[in-house]
Amino acid sequence: MENFNYKQILSVTMILFAIIDILGSIPVVISLRNKVGHIQSEKASIVALLLMILFLFIGEEMLKIIGLDISSFAIAGSVVIFIIAMEMILGINFFREEAPESASIVPLAFPLIAGSGTLTTLLSLKSEYATQNIIVGIILNMIFVYIVLKNTIYLEKILGKTGLNIMRKAFGIILLAIAIKLFRNNTGL
């Protein structure tokens, strides 16, 4: 237990929670559910979990193959996170396309849950946090993602459109601050 740092786990969990933005994605998930009738919550959550953990371990090696270091990738990741935050705050979609025709693993696990912003964030986090703490943060987030995917109908009724919009904007501001922190920490500013 001495290798686990609860402060790091909490930080990683909150950062991933904001970047995955499953609550902000509820409208997309609801749209998918309405088109195909069923969301494969278990499969989407498990595939996203495995994809994130795999990328956490081999992502750095992939970077080495193309001649990049984690710090450079973290700076690039901070720019991506900055753009995603602006997307959330301003309500402009830079990355997400129209909802796909089916709710298979591809649209849910990737790119909706474990998309480019999430994968970039994982390598950025690896430059600042212990790997075991990141894994715990990933697992906690995937448990939450699974619960949200299973309960989108109820969440839609409870939060309403206004509640979902407020949450999305609030997490956008948090992401903006995270992007600035990652940029500063990896550039020495």
PyMOL commands that set and color helices and strands:
alter all, ss='L'
color gray80, all
select helices_A, chain A and resi 6-20+26-36+41-65+70-90+105-113+116-126+131-150+152-187
alter helices_A, ss='H'
color red, helices_A
deselect
rebuild
show_as cartoon
